[in-house]
Amino acid sequence: MLFSFDGDDNSPWLKEIRKELAHSMSEHGHQETSNPDEAGLVFHTVSPTRPRPFRRRSQATFVIGLIPWDQPITQPLKQLYPLLVRSLANLVISGTPGTGMSYLVTPELGNYSVSHDLPDFRDALYDRIAPLATSHLVIDNLFDNDLPEELRDGTQVTREMRDASRTLASWNLFPTPYPVADMLPAEDYRHLQRVFGIGGLSYGNLSARHEGEVFWMSASGVDKGKIGTVSRDILLVKGFDEEKRAMRLSVAPGADPLRVSVDAVEHWGIYRKHPEIGALIHVHAWVDGIPSTTINYPCGTVEMGNAMSDLLDQDPHPERTIIGLRNHGITATGPNFPDILSRLEGRILAQVPMV
């Protein structure tokens, strides 16, 4: 993957971290370009007082925000997460000159620190970057106005999805979506909608098989605890168009659908490979004692889907199991939502362990 740097390196910490990142990326076979618009991964300087996003030309571009901080970083999530949202980054790295530490925060509320004194500092840093530097994002949607009339008011499955979302919300597993429209300047918000077609950032998702490889799934950027409207926040996914690298959906004529959850490509792969699975719940929470992926690939990537499928292939009962997504959350499978909820109740931990 080509990588590039965007913005000034006007602080001692920023100069050091950019030098280390350039060495680390090159050591792992990535090539630097001076043109950020050509890169698949851009390291974008973000001002902590006036954060602005890097203007992606493509949805497939990943952005890592580099935030030079002039105050002690004592609460990384509280201090850095709003800047991650405002800069529309896939990851932020921040540090203060003279401390010898860098702090990393992810959209899934991951929170790490890396000491510059580590003998393998570059490798430790690259371990956090590698999932972005080696992934392929699938985020486009193709909408067909062909939802059968008998499905337009929903089915028993969509009603169970709605009820399951309320239950998960009552367990405090769906944080309130970030209102991106309120956090970004109007011009940046319009750019976000042009490139990604979303109006907010939200957490977790639910899906359930309709028939064959066709499945219902919650939309992106909405409060998952309040879904319920078919062809708007509950969508029928027909499949993955490999040529256009987009999810194809069936909606009612005249509908104003939201974009389906970015995890749709992962769920599509699971339903396709495991016909015995009837429903999936993904939340940014944890269950002790479960198998986990070894790399925290980003949501909506082919690589995340492959890692999940590999874990399911190794499970003696993939149709009723819970797998962990490293530093990210869990995905639980079952014949239906009531079954999954009955197995999660009393076991689920709101905090994902960071390793």
LORO-132093 format. One line per field, with one value per residue (C-alpha): residue number from 1; x, y, z. Coordinates in nm, 2 decimals, always signed. Each point is the difference from the previous one (the first is absolute). Layout:
n	[NUM;...]
c1	[X;...]
c2	[Y;...]
c3	[Z;...]
END
This chain:
n	[1;2;3;4;5;6;7;8;9;10;11;12;13;14;15;16;17;18;19;20;21;22;23;24;25;26;27;28;29;30;31;32;33;34;35;36;37;38;39;40;41;42;43;44;45;46;47;48;49;50;51;52;53;54;55;56;57;58;59;60;61;62;63;64;65;66;67;68;69;70;71;72;73;74;75;76;77;78;79;80;81;82;83;84;85;86;87;88;89;90;91;92;93;94;95;96;97;98;99;100;101;102;103;104;105;106;107;108;109;110;111;112;113;114;115;116;117;118;119;120;121;122;123;124;125;126;127;128;129;130;131;132;133;134;135;136;137;138;139;140;141;142;143;144;145;146;147;148;149;150;151;152;153;154;155;156;157;158;159;160;161;162;163;164;165;166;167;168;169;170;171;172;173;174;175;176;177;178;179;180;181;182;183;184;185;186;187;188;189;190;191;192;193;194;195;196;197;198;199;200;201;202;203;204;205;206;207;208;209;210;211;212;213;214;215;216;217;218;219;220;221;222;223;224;225;226;227;228;229;230;231;232;233;234;235;236;237;238;239;240;241;242;243;244;245;246;247;248;249;250;251;252;253;254;255;256;257;258;259;260;261;262;263;264;265;266;267;268;269;270;271;272;273;274;275;276;277;278;279;280;281;282;283;284;285;286;287;288;289;290;291;292;293;294;295;296;297;298;299;300;301;302;303;304;305;306;307;308;309;310;311;312;313;314;315;316;317;318;319;320;321;322;323;324;325;326;327;328;329;330;331;332;333;334;335;336;337;338;339;340;341;342;343;344;345;346;347;348;349;350;351;352;353;354;355]
c1	[+0.00;+0.12;+0.02;+0.04;+0.02;-0.23;+0.05;+0.29;+0.24;+0.02;+0.06;+0.29;-0.24;-0.14;+0.34;+0.10;-0.31;-0.01;+0.36;-0.07;-0.32;+0.18;+0.27;-0.25;-0.22;+0.30;+0.14;-0.33;+0.00;-0.22;+0.11;-0.02;-0.15;+0.01;-0.35;-0.26;-0.27;+0.18;+0.04;-0.21;+0.12;+0.05;+0.16;-0.19;+0.11;-0.29;+0.00;-0.14;-0.16;-0.13;-0.04;-0.08;-0.03;+0.22;-0.22;+0.00;-0.04;-0.10;-0.19;+0.28;+0.25;+0.08;+0.11;+0.20;-0.01;+0.32;-0.08;+0.28;-0.11;+0.14;-0.17;+0.04;-0.22;-0.16;-0.33;+0.07;-0.36;-0.15;+0.26;+0.06;-0.33;-0.18;+0.31;-0.02;-0.37;+0.07;+0.29;-0.19;+0.31;+0.01;+0.25;+0.17;+0.35;+0.09;+0.29;+0.16;+0.36;+0.24;-0.23;+0.13;-0.35;-0.25;-0.37;-0.24;-0.38;-0.22;-0.36;-0.10;+0.12;+0.33;+0.26;+0.37;+0.33;+0.34;+0.33;+0.27;+0.26;-0.10;+0.28;-0.27;-0.18;-0.04;-0.14;-0.24;-0.12;-0.04;-0.20;-0.27;+0.02;+0.02;-0.38;-0.05;+0.31;-0.11;-0.38;-0.25;-0.32;-0.34;-0.24;-0.20;-0.37;-0.20;-0.38;-0.26;-0.36;-0.13;-0.09;-0.30;-0.32;-0.06;+0.33;-0.04;-0.17;+0.26;-0.01;+0.02;+0.38;+0.01;-0.23;+0.23;+0.29;-0.18;-0.07;+0.36;+0.13;-0.21;+0.13;+0.37;-0.07;-0.14;+0.33;+0.18;+0.19;-0.10;+0.16;-0.17;+0.12;+0.23;-0.20;+0.27;-0.22;+0.03;+0.37;+0.13;+0.00;-0.28;+0.25;+0.17;-0.33;-0.11;+0.33;-0.06;-0.34;+0.13;+0.28;-0.17;-0.37;-0.03;-0.13;+0.14;+0.23;-0.17;+0.09;-0.09;-0.24;-0.26;-0.08;-0.22;-0.04;-0.31;+0.05;+0.30;+0.29;-0.24;-0.02;-0.14;+0.25;-0.01;+0.11;+0.31;+0.01;-0.32;-0.09;+0.00;-0.23;-0.28;+0.00;-0.32;-0.09;+0.05;+0.18;+0.14;+0.18;-0.06;+0.12;-0.02;+0.34;+0.00;+0.37;+0.34;+0.08;+0.37;+0.05;-0.12;+0.12;-0.34;-0.28;-0.33;-0.32;-0.37;-0.22;-0.36;-0.07;+0.01;+0.19;+0.28;+0.24;+0.30;+0.32;+0.02;+0.24;+0.36;+0.03;-0.24;+0.28;+0.11;-0.35;-0.06;+0.31;-0.12;-0.35;+0.14;+0.25;-0.22;-0.36;-0.06;+0.03;-0.33;+0.10;+0.30;+0.04;+0.32;+0.07;+0.30;+0.00;+0.17;-0.06;+0.27;+0.14;-0.08;+0.23;+0.12;+0.15;+0.37;-0.01;-0.26;-0.08;-0.24;-0.37;-0.12;+0.31;+0.03;+0.28;-0.22;-0.26;+0.27;+0.13;-0.35;-0.07;+0.33;-0.11;-0.34;+0.16;+0.19;-0.30;-0.18;-0.33;+0.02;-0.38;-0.01;+0.32;+0.17;+0.33;+0.22;+0.13;+0.33;-0.01;-0.34;-0.29;-0.20;-0.21;-0.26;-0.18;-0.32;-0.31;-0.19;+0.04;-0.18;+0.24;+0.31;-0.13;-0.07;+0.36;+0.15;-0.21;+0.20;+0.33;+0.07;+0.25;-0.04;+0.38;+0.21;+0.34;+0.28;+0.31]
c2	[+0.00;+0.35;+0.24;+0.37;+0.29;+0.30;+0.32;+0.16;-0.16;+0.30;-0.16;-0.21;-0.29;+0.02;+0.00;-0.31;-0.20;+0.08;-0.12;-0.32;-0.07;+0.05;-0.24;-0.25;+0.01;-0.04;-0.29;-0.18;+0.04;+0.31;+0.27;+0.37;+0.25;+0.38;+0.03;-0.09;-0.04;-0.30;-0.17;-0.28;+0.11;+0.37;+0.13;+0.33;+0.27;+0.10;+0.32;-0.06;+0.34;+0.01;-0.36;-0.04;-0.32;-0.11;+0.02;-0.35;-0.05;-0.36;-0.20;-0.25;+0.25;-0.06;+0.30;+0.01;+0.33;+0.12;+0.24;+0.20;+0.07;+0.28;-0.12;-0.32;-0.28;-0.15;-0.11;-0.11;-0.10;+0.32;+0.22;-0.17;-0.16;+0.33;+0.08;-0.33;+0.06;+0.36;-0.11;-0.30;-0.21;-0.38;+0.02;+0.29;+0.01;+0.27;+0.10;+0.28;+0.10;-0.13;-0.27;-0.29;-0.13;-0.02;-0.07;-0.16;+0.01;-0.19;+0.05;-0.31;+0.19;-0.19;+0.17;-0.08;+0.15;-0.08;+0.09;+0.15;-0.17;-0.35;-0.18;-0.10;+0.33;+0.01;-0.36;+0.08;+0.31;-0.19;-0.27;+0.27;+0.13;-0.33;-0.07;+0.32;-0.04;-0.35;+0.03;+0.05;+0.19;-0.07;+0.29;+0.07;-0.08;-0.07;+0.04;-0.19;+0.12;-0.36;-0.10;-0.23;+0.16;-0.27;+0.10;+0.38;+0.00;-0.24;-0.37;-0.19;+0.01;+0.38;+0.03;-0.23;+0.22;+0.31;-0.17;-0.12;+0.35;+0.13;-0.28;+0.08;+0.37;-0.08;-0.18;+0.33;-0.16;+0.26;+0.34;+0.30;+0.06;+0.29;+0.28;+0.07;+0.27;+0.20;-0.05;+0.08;+0.33;-0.01;-0.03;-0.30;-0.17;+0.04;-0.16;-0.29;-0.06;+0.01;-0.25;-0.23;+0.07;+0.00;+0.26;-0.14;-0.25;-0.29;-0.33;-0.36;-0.16;-0.28;-0.23;-0.30;-0.23;+0.05;-0.29;-0.15;+0.26;+0.29;+0.16;+0.29;+0.24;+0.32;+0.33;+0.21;+0.32;-0.05;-0.08;-0.38;+0.00;+0.16;-0.17;-0.13;+0.15;-0.23;+0.16;+0.27;-0.13;-0.37;-0.10;-0.32;-0.09;-0.21;-0.05;+0.14;+0.13;-0.09;+0.19;+0.33;-0.09;+0.10;-0.16;-0.04;+0.07;-0.03;+0.29;+0.11;+0.24;+0.36;-0.10;+0.22;-0.26;+0.05;-0.17;-0.36;-0.07;+0.00;-0.36;-0.12;-0.16;-0.20;-0.12;-0.09;-0.22;-0.18;-0.06;-0.13;-0.24;-0.11;-0.07;-0.13;+0.35;+0.19;+0.33;+0.20;+0.27;+0.21;+0.24;+0.17;-0.20;-0.32;-0.35;-0.17;-0.33;+0.03;-0.05;+0.32;+0.13;+0.08;+0.33;+0.28;+0.06;+0.30;-0.04;-0.05;-0.16;-0.33;-0.09;+0.03;-0.22;-0.27;+0.01;-0.05;-0.29;-0.16;+0.00;-0.14;-0.28;-0.11;+0.00;-0.33;+0.18;+0.31;+0.03;+0.09;+0.16;+0.33;+0.11;+0.29;+0.27;+0.11;+0.34;+0.05;-0.20;-0.32;-0.16;-0.26;-0.25;-0.19;-0.12;+0.32;+0.30;-0.13;-0.30;+0.23;+0.24;-0.29;-0.11;+0.35;+0.11;+0.01;-0.07;+0.31;+0.26;+0.36;+0.06;-0.16;-0.10;+0.17;-0.21]
c3	[+0.00;-0.08;+0.30;+0.03;+0.25;-0.01;+0.20;+0.18;+0.25;+0.22;+0.34;+0.14;+0.07;-0.35;-0.16;+0.19;-0.05;-0.37;-0.03;+0.18;-0.20;-0.33;+0.11;+0.13;-0.31;-0.23;+0.20;-0.05;-0.37;-0.05;-0.24;+0.08;-0.25;+0.03;-0.14;+0.27;-0.26;-0.14;+0.34;+0.15;+0.35;+0.10;+0.32;+0.04;+0.25;+0.22;+0.20;+0.35;+0.00;-0.36;-0.12;-0.37;-0.20;-0.29;-0.31;-0.13;-0.37;+0.05;+0.27;-0.02;+0.15;+0.37;+0.21;+0.32;+0.18;+0.16;+0.29;+0.16;+0.35;+0.22;+0.33;+0.19;-0.14;+0.31;-0.14;-0.36;-0.09;+0.14;-0.14;-0.34;-0.11;-0.09;-0.21;-0.18;-0.08;-0.12;-0.21;-0.15;+0.07;+0.02;+0.28;+0.19;+0.15;+0.24;+0.22;+0.20;-0.05;+0.26;+0.14;-0.21;-0.05;-0.28;+0.05;-0.25;-0.01;-0.24;-0.12;+0.21;+0.32;+0.00;+0.22;-0.01;+0.09;-0.15;+0.17;-0.23;+0.22;-0.11;-0.19;-0.25;+0.00;-0.38;-0.01;+0.29;-0.19;-0.33;+0.18;+0.06;-0.36;-0.19;+0.00;-0.19;-0.22;-0.11;-0.03;-0.28;+0.09;-0.15;+0.08;-0.32;-0.02;-0.31;+0.06;-0.22;+0.04;-0.01;+0.35;-0.02;+0.12;+0.26;+0.17;+0.01;+0.34;+0.14;+0.11;+0.32;-0.04;-0.02;+0.30;+0.19;-0.11;+0.13;+0.33;+0.03;-0.06;+0.29;+0.23;-0.09;+0.06;+0.34;+0.08;-0.09;-0.29;-0.27;+0.08;-0.14;-0.36;-0.04;-0.17;-0.27;-0.16;+0.33;+0.03;-0.34;-0.20;-0.27;-0.28;+0.16;+0.08;-0.37;-0.10;+0.24;-0.15;-0.35;+0.07;+0.25;+0.00;+0.38;+0.24;+0.33;+0.17;+0.19;+0.16;-0.06;-0.23;-0.04;-0.30;-0.07;-0.29;-0.22;-0.24;-0.17;+0.01;+0.03;+0.34;+0.20;+0.16;+0.21;-0.16;+0.07;+0.19;+0.20;+0.36;-0.01;+0.30;-0.20;-0.34;-0.15;-0.34;-0.30;-0.29;+0.22;+0.31;-0.06;-0.35;-0.21;-0.13;-0.32;-0.03;-0.09;-0.35;-0.03;-0.32;+0.15;+0.35;+0.15;+0.20;-0.20;+0.18;-0.07;+0.12;-0.05;-0.29;+0.13;+0.31;+0.14;+0.13;+0.22;-0.08;+0.13;+0.28;-0.11;+0.13;-0.27;-0.21;+0.30;+0.08;-0.36;+0.00;+0.31;-0.12;-0.33;+0.16;+0.29;-0.10;+0.35;+0.15;+0.02;+0.18;+0.11;+0.27;+0.01;+0.29;+0.13;+0.32;+0.13;+0.13;+0.20;-0.13;-0.37;-0.30;-0.16;-0.32;+0.02;-0.19;+0.05;-0.37;-0.06;-0.04;-0.35;-0.14;-0.18;+0.24;+0.31;-0.17;-0.08;+0.36;+0.14;-0.24;+0.10;+0.36;-0.08;-0.21;+0.30;+0.23;+0.05;+0.01;-0.22;+0.00;+0.37;+0.11;+0.10;-0.15;+0.10;-0.23;+0.15;+0.17;-0.17;+0.14;-0.06;-0.26;+0.12;-0.23;+0.05;-0.17;+0.10;+0.23;+0.31;+0.00;-0.02;+0.27;+0.23;-0.03;+0.04;+0.30;+0.32;-0.18;-0.20;+0.11;-0.12;-0.01;-0.28;+0.13;-0.19;-0.08]
END
